[in-house]
């Protein structure tokens, strides 16, 4: 696929200039410029979690609810480490640039992300304008689950013995039945994820999209760092572009191919965002 990057950047700028509303769709690649691992491929995951290599576990195998039953300390070492990492991470400038762009538009913005790290909220995006399609590590639920309640993880602290890669007692408990708690994240092979919070977000998102369509507003979709391994975000970007007649701008250093008529930007997240918004924000 032959790409004229400069030409595509100019096309993207034109689309954003004429847009009345912005949909930001983001995968793991969005956090890389903030210093977060994207777990790309088994080797990438093992670099971030050498203990997983030692145990011979791939990301899909460790990100599985069975560990909360079989080895709760391992499960909470993995998710507790990620929780601590995300709490200590500062969102890169690209988050703020896109928020400013979205806020400047008549129809505003919405975010659709597969990331569970809460970085959009940290960068000041409205809670009412974000869909976390796989849930959030900053919220907890019961492992049983005894109720459909979802509650904040703000007051929990996870200490980890990194030598053994085990979370230290006490592990988080359900606020109702005191069974083990877990993050409110959709894991692999997960039949116990409580999706209520995400469904509430989807309701607001659908209402926003309906409003965009009924007002015949020009929608631009900016997708950042969404790969093909778990293609939820890519499918959403393409589906919404199709439904609304909006233009998709796909920023991705590797998986940058786009359907006909859309715009490919083969760059990393932060660089791509800066290049397409230069002089606009």
Secondary structure as UniProt FT lines:
FT   HELIX           5..18
FT   STRAND          21..26
FT   HELIX           28..34
FT   HELIX           41..48
FT   HELIX           50..55
FT   HELIX           59..62
FT   HELIX           66..70
FT   HELIX           72..87
FT   HELIX           93..103
FT   TURN            106..107
FT   STRAND          109..113
FT   HELIX           119..122
FT   TURN            123..124
FT   HELIX           127..129
FT   STRAND          130..132
FT   TURN            133..134
FT   STRAND          135..142
FT   STRAND          151..152
FT   TURN            154..155
FT   STRAND          160..161
FT   TURN            162..165
FT   STRAND          166..167
FT   TURN            175..177
FT   STRAND          180..185
FT   HELIX           196..214
FT   TURN            215..216
FT   STRAND          219..224
FT   TURN            229..231
FT   HELIX           232..244
FT   STRAND          247..251
FT   TURN            260..261
FT   STRAND          263..265
FT   HELIX           269..277
FT   TURN            278..280
//
